[in-house]
Amino acid sequence: ARRPAPAAPDGAGRDAEAAVQAFVAKFDAARQQLIVDLRAALRRRYPAAHELVWDNYNFVVLGYSPTPRPPPMPHSRSRRPHAA
């Protein structure tokens, strides 16, 4: 049986969203909107998934996983600022 993920500490969700917004702020306005739209579409597609986001130097990486740990990660996308 699957065990539920441990609850995040109070305020962790707000802190995580602030970190994502800081990562996304590195991009130009058009790419920021693309990332926002992509996140919204993937949240609709994977509503129960854990969203894993990290700043990978010149890329923001979005991953959606059944667990709070990166592997296995069935779906992920990355986007580099100032690139098509």
C-alpha positions, 0 to 999 in steps of 0.5 A: 500500500502507498503511504501518503506523503508527509505534510509540508511544514507550515508556510512551505507551500508559500515559500516554494511558490515564491521560489518558483516565481523568483526562478521564472522572473529571470525570463522575458515576459513572453517566456514567463507567460509560457511557463505560467501557462505550461504549469497551469496545463500540467497541473490540470493534466496531473492534479494529484502529482507533486510539482518539482521545480528547480533552477538548473543554471540557465534553465527552470525545470518543471517535473511532475511526479507521483512522489515528492522525490524526483525519480521516477519522473514521468513528465518534465520540461525545461526552459532556458531564458532568452532561447527559443 
